[in-house]
Amino acid sequence: YWRAPTDNDRGNKMPDWAAVWRDAAAKRVAERCEVSDRTETSAAVIAELRLPAGESRARYAYVVHGSGAIEIETFFEPMGAKLPVVPRVGLLTELAPDWTNVAWYGRGPQECYWDRKSGAAVGLYRSTVRELIYDYVEPQENGHRTDVRWMEITDTAGRGLRVTGLPLFGFNVWPYRQSDLEGPSHPWKMPRRELVTLCLDAAQMGVGGDNSWGARTHPDYCIQPGRPLTHRIRLE
């Protein structure tokens, strides 16, 4: 539920006013987790969670198929008095460092965000993890691609992961951890990691900055409290 602050986020003090979301995932409490809907070819794992952010709740359903494919449905309900907008809603995992080739069908080829995407045409693109990141003068959230139908991340032999949106999603891939983007003053100070971080987002708020520095994101491009969000993807 968090993103590394951008320059605009720092300018409008997002790390302070949205701080409740920084540790919401790490401190969530599972109230129910069980296997259901078991058949000869699939089974569903359902997890219901309470978040330390107002009265917010989340539900994750993982349908595991005998083929190895996994469909994940996320239901997220940000609720509570005076709860701030949510920086992002998605899933995050770490992959092997040799998964370096990326292909996707969605907006690109440059990074694009909810409120910065009209100049990024929908198409089929191929790149590498290193080429997809953008080294701003000060490390921050970067490299997002939005309105993605599917993406693949593989090693040189073509082994890897395919993600399909049901219908759409956004993604980031970085050769470091998301937390590494908070703290270093310049890209050369970023730690070297033997991993690839993959973010699969249902939504991420826009970058704002209409005044060239610090302006808040327009409400139309924010994940607003009180509005439930449902999202589905398929992993193969």
N, C-alpha and C positions, 0 to 999 in steps of 0.2 A: 504493500500500500504506500510505498515511499519511492521517491526518485532522488538521485543526487542533485542538489540545487543547481540551477543555472545561474548565470550572472543576473538575469532579471529576477529570479527567485530571491537571490541574496539582496538585491536592491529593494524588494518590497517586503523583506524580512520573513519570507516563507518558512525558513527553518524554525522560526519562533511561533508564528501563528498556526502552522500545520504540525507542530511537534508531536501531537497526540498520535499521528500516524506513523512516526518513525519506527517505533518498536511494537506496533500493533500486531504484526505477524509473529514476532518472536515471543510475545507474551500472551498470545491467544490461548484459550482453554477449550479443549475438546470435551463437549458434553455428551456426544454420542459418536461411536464409530463401530460399524458392523457390516457384515456381508449380507446382501439381500439379492433377491431376483436371480438366484443361481439356476442355470440351465445346463444342458449338455455342452454348450459351446461358449458360454460366457457367465460372468458373475459381476455384480455391482458392489463396490465398497462405498459406503455412505459415511461422511464425516460432517457433524454439525458443530460449529464453533462459536464461542462468545469472545468478542474482541474488547480489549481495554480502551475503548473509544466510545464514550456515551453508552448507548444501548445497541451498538452495532453487532450484527451477526453475519455468519457466512455458512454456506453449505457446499460441500464438494462431493460430487458423485463421479467415481471412476468405474467405467464399465470396461472390464478386461475380457477380450475375446480370445478364443483358442488360437487364432492366427497370430497373436502377439500384439495386435492393435489395441490401443486404449483410447476410449472417448472420455473426455473430462468435461463435466458441466459445472460451472461456478455460479452460485447464487449469492449475491452480496447485498446486504441491506445496511447502509450507513444511517444510523438513527441516533438522535439525542439532541437536547437543547444546546444551541450555540456551537454545534459541531462544525469545524471548518471543512472546506472542500477537500476532496481526497486527491493527492498527487497522482496516484496511478492504481490500477487494479489489475493484477496479473499473476503469473507464475514465474518462478526463477529457479534455474538449476545450473549445475556445473558439468561440463563435458570434458572429454579427453583433449589434450592440447593439439593432437594431430588432426582434429576435425576442423579444418581450416577453409574448406570450399563451401560457398553459399550460393544457392540459386533461389529465386523467388518470383512469384507472379503477384504483383501489387504495385504500389506507387514507388517511384524511384527515378533515376538511379541514386540521386542525392538523398541525404537525410530529410525527413519530412515529418511534421507533427500536425496534430488536430487542427490548429489554426495557421499552419504554414505548409499546406499541401497542394494548393491549386496549381502550382508550377511543376509538380511532380507527376508525370503521366503514368497511368497504369500500363504496365508492360511486363515482359519476361526479362529478368536481369540475372547476371552472374557476377560474382565478385569473390573476395577473400575476407576473412575476419579482419585482418589488418587494414584492408582498404575501406572497410565499412565504418570504422571509427573516425572521428574527427577530433584532432588535437587542438582544442581552443587554447588560448594563451594561458588560461587558468582551467584546470580540469573540472569538468561538470558533466551532467547528462548530455549524451551525444549519440548520434548514429541511428536514431529510431527510423523505422520504415512503417508506414501505416497502410490501411485498407488492403491488407495482404490476403490473397486467396489461399496460397500454399507457399511453403518454403522448405528447402532441404539444406542440411548441413552435413558434410561428409568428409572422409579422409581421401587421400589420393587414389585409393582403390575403389572409391564409390560407396564405401560402407558408412552408414550414419543414420540420420533421423529425418523423417518427413513429417511435417506438421500441416494439417489441413484445417482451414477455418470453416466453421459451420454457422454463419457464412464467412466472417472476416476476423482478422486479428492484427495486432502490430507486434514488431519484434525488434530487439537489439541483440547484437553479439559483440562481446568484448574479450580481449586477451588478458583480462584482469577481473577483479571483483567489483561489484557496484560500489561497495564501501570504500574502495581505493580512490574513487573520484572525489571524495570529501577529505580535504586536508592538504594534499600537495599543492604548492603554489605554481608549479609549471609541469608540463608533460614529462620532461626528462626525470622528474622525481617520482614518477609512478613506479611501483614495484613490478618486477618481472614475475609472472606466475606461469606455472606449468598446468594451465587449464584454459577453458573457454567458458565464459558465462553466457547463458542464453536466457533472455527475458521474452515471455510470450504474454502480451498484454491484451486484456479486454478493452482497456481504455487508459489513456494518459492525458492529463490536462494539457492545454496548449501552453506555449512559452510566453505569451504576452509581450510586454515591452514596446507598446505603441509609441512611447515617448523616447525610444532608443535606450532607455535604462529604467528598469524597475517597475513599470506600470503593470498592474495586476492583469491576469488573464480575463478576457471577456467571459461573462457568465455562461454564454452559449457553448463555450469550450472547456467547461469545468465539470467535474464529477460531483454533483450536488448532493448534500445530505438529504435524506428523506425520499430518495428516488432509487428503488431497487434496481439492480443490474444483473442480468443473466447472460452467460457466455458459454459457448461450446467450441471445443477443438478436438481433433483426432490426431493421435501419435502413432506412427508406424516405423 
